[in-house]
Amino acid sequence: MRWIVMIVVWLVAVPAWSADFQAELSEIQKRWAEVQYQVPENDQEKAFETLAADAEAFVERYPEKAEPLIWQGIVLSTYAGAKGGLGALGLVKRARASLEAALAIDARALEGSTYTSLGSLYYQVPGWPLGFGDDEKAEKFLKKALAINPDGMDANYFFGDYLIEQGEPERAKVYLQKVITAPGRPGRDVADAGRKAEAEGLLNKL
């Protein structure tokens, strides 16, 4: 009878564990959006530094899951953007390492967000000798993200932004328009509003 009791205990424990994990993931996503879109620019570096420490702890609690690694990569890359300068290069390298680790666990986690984030890094980071930027890799990853999630807000935004960088504004418009018309994501109101505003800003410049 002992093994039956053990199985019942395990089955009861799983939903609680899953709920805890989802709550932590949602909190990281919520706080990232607040820092990215609501915190004054001069205060963002410190706020992202704090969030990066919390994202690292999240990874340590769930080392076998891809989602914490994806969000660690996202937090580190936006922290690098807030920091700027040569000091940001170490952060983007750490971001890439986190995303590559997530890719090895589950390439399709969070609807292909790993590919989106890696693609955005590869076209925004300087190339050799300063960084690892590579436009061909960027396009490959961004297209994989779109193949997994063709209507995804972030996948379309970053591919549109990439096309602008490549001097293809007419193609970019198609993807940026999809960002604006994309349905909202549950619990991601701040992030969605911010991303749509960014897409509109890019479109207004074309």
Solvent accessible surface area in square Angstrom, and as a share of the most:
residue,aa,sasa,rsa
1,M,168,0.75
2,R,199,0.72
3,W,161,0.57
4,I,70,0.35
5,V,86,0.49
6,M,122,0.55
7,I,81,0.41
8,V,79,0.45
9,V,92,0.53
10,W,159,0.56
11,L,100,0.50
12,V,107,0.62
13,A,50,0.39
14,V,57,0.33
15,P,83,0.52
16,A,59,0.46
17,W,110,0.39
18,S,47,0.31
19,A,60,0.47
20,D,85,0.44
21,F,15,0.06
22,Q,94,0.42
23,A,62,0.48
24,E,45,0.20
25,L,6,0.03
26,S,49,0.31
27,E,79,0.36
28,I,9,0.04
29,Q,20,0.09
30,K,108,0.46
31,R,65,0.24
32,W,11,0.04
33,A,3,0.02
34,E,52,0.23
35,V,14,0.08
36,Q,49,0.22
37,Y,58,0.22
38,Q,114,0.51
39,V,41,0.24
40,P,87,0.54
41,E,149,0.67
42,N,149,0.76
43,D,76,0.39
44,Q,26,0.12
45,E,67,0.30
46,K,139,0.59
47,A,27,0.21
48,F,1,0.00
49,E,78,0.35
50,T,71,0.41
51,L,1,0.01
52,A,9,0.07
53,A,61,0.47
54,D,50,0.26
55,A,0,0.00
56,E,74,0.33
57,A,34,0.26
58,F,1,0.00
59,V,21,0.12
60,E,120,0.54
61,R,135,0.49
62,Y,14,0.05
63,P,88,0.55
64,E,102,0.46
65,K,47,0.20
66,A,2,0.02
67,E,34,0.15
68,P,0,0.00
69,L,18,0.09
70,I,0,0.00
71,W,11,0.04
72,Q,17,0.08
73,G,0,0.00
74,I,27,0.14
75,V,0,0.00
76,L,3,0.02
77,S,29,0.19
78,T,29,0.17
79,Y,21,0.08
80,A,3,0.02
81,G,63,0.61
82,A,36,0.28
83,K,82,0.35
84,G,33,0.32
85,G,67,0.65
86,L,132,0.66
87,G,44,0.42
88,A,12,0.10
89,L,32,0.16
90,G,42,0.40
91,L,15,0.08
92,V,12,0.07
93,K,102,0.43
94,R,112,0.41
95,A,0,0.00
96,R,66,0.24
97,A,58,0.45
98,S,11,0.07
99,L,1,0.00
100,E,81,0.37
101,A,41,0.32
102,A,0,0.00
103,L,45,0.22
104,A,91,0.71
105,I,77,0.39
106,D,65,0.34
107,A,32,0.25
108,R,155,0.57
109,A,6,0.05
110,L,52,0.26
111,E,115,0.52
112,G,0,0.00
113,S,30,0.19
114,T,0,0.00
115,Y,25,0.10
116,T,9,0.05
117,S,15,0.10
118,L,1,0.00
119,G,0,0.00
120,S,12,0.08
121,L,8,0.04
122,Y,9,0.04
123,Y,23,0.09
124,Q,107,0.48
125,V,14,0.08
126,P,67,0.42
127,G,33,0.32
128,W,226,0.79
129,P,100,0.63
130,L,102,0.51
131,G,13,0.13
132,F,29,0.12
133,G,19,0.18
134,D,50,0.26
135,D,67,0.35
136,E,146,0.65
137,K,89,0.38
138,A,0,0.00
139,E,52,0.23
140,K,101,0.43
141,F,22,0.09
142,L,0,0.00
143,K,99,0.42
144,K,86,0.37
145,A,1,0.01
146,L,22,0.11
147,A,84,0.65
148,I,37,0.19
149,N,33,0.17
150,P,74,0.46
151,D,91,0.47
152,G,8,0.08
153,M,7,0.03
154,D,37,0.19
155,A,5,0.04
156,N,1,0.00
157,Y,22,0.08
158,F,31,0.13
159,F,3,0.01
160,G,0,0.00
161,D,23,0.12
162,Y,6,0.02
163,L,1,0.01
164,I,46,0.24
165,E,114,0.51
166,Q,72,0.32
167,G,57,0.55
168,E,60,0.27
169,P,54,0.34
170,E,119,0.53
171,R,104,0.38
172,A,0,0.00
173,K,68,0.29
174,V,92,0.53
175,Y,49,0.19
176,L,0,0.00
177,Q,92,0.41
178,K,69,0.29
179,V,0,0.00
180,I,48,0.25
181,T,104,0.61
182,A,12,0.10
183,P,106,0.66
184,G,57,0.55
185,R,61,0.22
186,P,133,0.84
187,G,72,0.69
188,R,33,0.12
189,D,107,0.56
190,V,49,0.28
191,A,3,0.03
192,D,8,0.04
193,A,64,0.49
194,G,9,0.09
195,R,19,0.07
196,K,45,0.19
197,A,59,0.46
198,E,52,0.23
199,A,0,0.00
200,E,79,0.35
201,G,30,0.29
202,L,32,0.16
203,L,29,0.14
204,N,128,0.65
205,K,168,0.71
206,L,72,0.36
